[in-house]
Amino acid sequence: MDGLTISNSDALLKQGQTLRQIDQSKINGGIKAPEMGPSASDGAQQTFSATLKDAINQVNALQKASDIKMQELATGKTKDISEVMITAERADIALKLMVQVRNKIIDAYQEIMKMQV
């Protein structure tokens, strides 16, 4: 059968194969069953958590850079107000984006918890 089926989507998600690769492997002797257990799901979770940690670290770095620029302006080390404002706005926009992403993640988690099994 052509198209996306449950077995095709399972292989697509767990093995990263495309439909063409799945069809080719069926011709060549079938698809091996993906391994179930902690190792199969931890890879995606670690990648997602690592991505979130990287994003948080980048926002933190922008906030720190903004603080440093503001301190330099307050102490008279720099006179370029536009650079300070641009740095502050970048940090503000990044923080607002991070808060919105967090809200979406919480909403998605709550929707999943509402699902009946």
PAKOL-419472 format. One record per residue: x, y, z of N, C-alpha, C in turn; residue in one letter. Coordinates in steps of 0.02 Angstrom, whole numbers, padded with zeros to 5 digits, always signed. Atoms other than C-alpha are relative to their C-alpha. Last residue first. Layout:
<pts>
XYZXYZXYZA
...
</pts>
This chain:
<pts>
-00037+00056+00029-00286+00352+01352-00046-00058-00011V
+00019+00063-00031-00383+00512+01378+00035-00057-00036Q
+00020+00055+00045-00294+00670+01333-00018-00062+00038M
+00073+00004+00004-00295+00810+01463-00024-00059-00042K
+00024+00028-00064-00110+00781+01505-00076-00007+00001M
-00018+00071+00000-00066+00808+01321-00026-00033+00064I
+00044+00034+00048-00160+00973+01319+00013-00076-00001E
+00066+00005-00030-00070+01028+01478-00050-00034-00046Q
-00003+00050-00054+00099+00987+01402-00068-00009+00032Y
-00003+00066+00033+00056+01083+01243+00001-00055+00052A
+00066+00013+00029+00003+01235+01346-00002-00069-00033D
+00044+00015-00056+00164+01226+01448-00070-00016-00026I
-00020+00066-00024+00268+01217+01289-00045-00022+00057I
+00025+00050+00049+00172+01363+01214+00018-00071+00023K
+00073+00004-00007+00200+01467+01372-00029-00052-00048N
+00014+00036-00062+00387+01427+01370-00076-00009+00009R
-00015+00070+00015+00397+01480+01187-00015-00042+00062V
+00054+00026+00042+00309+01643+01232+00011-00074-00017Q
+00059+00007-00043+00430+01674+01377-00058-00028-00041V
-00010+00058-00043+00579+01640+01264-00060-00012+00045M
+00007+00060+00041+00514+01761+01133+00006-00063+00043L
+00071+00007+00016+00491+01897+01264-00014-00062-00042K
+00034+00021-00061+00668+01867+01327-00075-00010-00011L
-00018+00071-00011+00740+01875+01151-00034-00027+00062A
+00036+00040+00049+00645+02037+01117+00015-00075+00010I
+00071-00002-00017+00709+02116+01278-00041-00044-00047D
+00009+00042-00059+00889+02062+01247-00073-00003+00020A
-00012+00070+00020+00884+02132+01071-00011-00047+00059R
+00059+00023+00037+00804+02291+01137+00008-00072-00024E
+00055+00010-00047+00940+02314+01268-00062-00026-00035A
-00016+00060-00039+01079+02289+01140-00056-00016+00049T
+00007+00058+00045+00996+02413+01022+00014-00064+00037I
+00071+00013+00011+00975+02538+01164-00012-00060-00046M
+00028+00025-00063+01157+02525+01217-00073-00017-00009V
-00025+00069-00008+01216+02544+01037-00027-00032+00063E
+00036+00042+00048+01104+02697+01015+00023-00073+00005S
+00065+00019-00028+01169+02777+01175-00036-00048-00047I
+00043+00021+00056+01349+02780+01113-00066-00027+00028D
+00046-00056+00012+01437+02879+01251-00050-00017-00055K
+00023-00005+00069+01535+02736+01327-00050+00058-00006T
-00050+00033+00041+01640+02724+01484-00018+00002-00074K
-00032-00047+00045+01532+02855+01570+00053-00032-00045G
-00065-00020-00028+01486+02750+01721+00038+00048-00046T
+00010-00034-00064+01302+02741+01674+00065+00025+00030A
+00032-00065+00013+01339+02701+01492-00007+00040+00065L
-00050-00042+00033+01462+02564+01540-00028+00070-00015E
-00048-00021-00052+01335+02494+01662+00054+00045-00030Q
+00033-00050-00041+01203+02493+01525+00046+00025+00056M
+00004-00063+00039+01321+02405+01405-00033+00055+00041K
-00068-00029+00004+01363+02274+01537-00001+00066-00037I
-00018-00027-00065+01180+02243+01575+00068+00034-00001D
+00040-00061-00010+01139+02223+01391+00017+00033+00066S
-00031-00051+00043+01282+02099+01369-00037+00066+00007A
-00063-00022-00031+01217+02001+01518+00034+00054-00040K
+00017-00040-00059+01041+01996+01447+00063+00026+00034Q
+00025-00064+00023+01106+01939+01277-00018+00046+00059L
-00058-00037+00025+01208+01801+01360-00021+00070-00025A
-00038-00022-00058+01055+01744+01458+00061+00042-00021N
+00039-00055-00028+00953+01737+01298+00037+00029+00061V
-00007-00056+00046+01089+01631+01218-00037+00062+00025Q
-00067-00028-00008+01098+01517+01370+00011+00060-00046N
+00000-00036-00063+00909+01494+01366+00069+00031+00012I
+00039-00061+00009+00916+01448+01182+00000+00042+00064A
-00038-00045+00042+01056+01324+01212-00036+00066-00010D
-00055-00026-00040+00963+01245+01357+00042+00049-00040K
+00027-00050-00046+00807+01229+01250+00054+00031+00043L
+00020-00058+00039+00903+01144+01111-00028+00055+00045T
-00063-00035+00017+00987+01027+01235-00015+00063-00041A
-00023-00035-00060+00816+00983+01306+00065+00038-00013S
+00046-00054-00014+00749+00943+01133+00023+00040+00061F
-00009-00050+00052+00901+00840+01086-00044+00061+00014T
-00063-00034-00014+00896+00749+01251+00013+00055-00052Q
+00008-00041-00059+00712+00710+01227+00065+00037+00016Q
+00039-00059+00018+00736+00650+01049-00007+00046+00060A
-00037-00039+00050+00877+00532+01098-00037+00064-00018G
-00045-00048-00032+00789+00475+01258+00037+00044-00051D
+00033-00064-00012+00644+00396+01164+00047+00052+00031S
+00036-00024+00059+00732+00249+01081-00030+00069+00012A
-00047-00028+00048+00861+00224+01219-00035+00029-00061S
-00023-00068-00015+00729+00206+01354+00045+00030-00052P
-00032-00007-00064+00642+00059+01276+00026+00070+00010G
+00042-00036-00046+00590-00002+01106+00036+00004+00066M
-00008+00019-00069+00710-00050+00970-00045+00043+00043E
-00038-00046-00040+00643-00025+00795+00004-00022+00073P
+00041-00033-00051+00586-00178+00704+00043+00048+00041A
-00014+00027-00066+00693-00214+00553-00042+00039+00050K
-00023-00049-00049+00609-00165+00392+00013-00036+00065I
+00041-00021-00056+00595-00292+00258+00034+00049+00046G
+00004+00049-00053+00707-00391+00144-00038+00023+00061G
-00063+00033-00017+00774-00282+00004-00004-00048+00059N
-00021+00039+00059+00605-00237-00069+00062-00041+00016I
+00048+00055+00007+00543-00185+00101+00019-00045-00058K
-00020+00051-00049+00704-00084+00125-00049-00059-00001S
-00060+00033+00023+00669+00010-00037+00021-00055+00048Q
+00018+00044+00056+00491+00049+00017+00060-00039-00026D
+00039+00055-00028+00554+00116+00184-00020-00049-00055I
-00048+00045-00033+00689+00218+00098-00036-00059+00031Q
-00038+00033+00053+00558+00293-00020+00049-00050+00030R
+00043+00052+00029+00443+00330+00127+00037-00038-00055L
+00053-00028+00041+00584+00423+00215-00042-00058-00028T
+00002+00020+00070+00683+00346+00356-00057+00035-00036Q
-00017-00056+00043+00724+00433+00519+00001-00017-00073G
-00061+00015+00037+00730+00271+00616+00021+00057-00046Q
-00051+00032-00041+00606+00309+00754+00066-00013-00036K
-00016-00035-00062+00493+00436+00674+00059-00031+00036L
-00019-00069+00015+00492+00373+00495+00022+00037+00063L
-00069+00002+00025+00492+00192+00551+00026+00070-00015A
-00042+00023-00055+00337+00223+00656+00073-00002-00022D
-00012-00058-00043+00260+00328+00517+00043-00020+00060S
-00044-00048+00033+00282+00185+00395+00017+00059+00045N
-00067+00029-00001+00209+00058+00516+00050+00046-00034S
-00025+00001-00069+00059+00170+00548+00070-00029+00002I
+00037+00045-00043+00035+00205+00364+00030+00002+00070T
-00024+00002-00069+00091+00349+00254-00046-00044+00042L
+00019-00052-00047+00062+00321+00071+00027-00012+00070G
-00038-00062+00004+00065+00172-00044-00025+00050+00052D
+00042-00058+00000+00000+00000+00000+00045+00062+00000M
</pts>
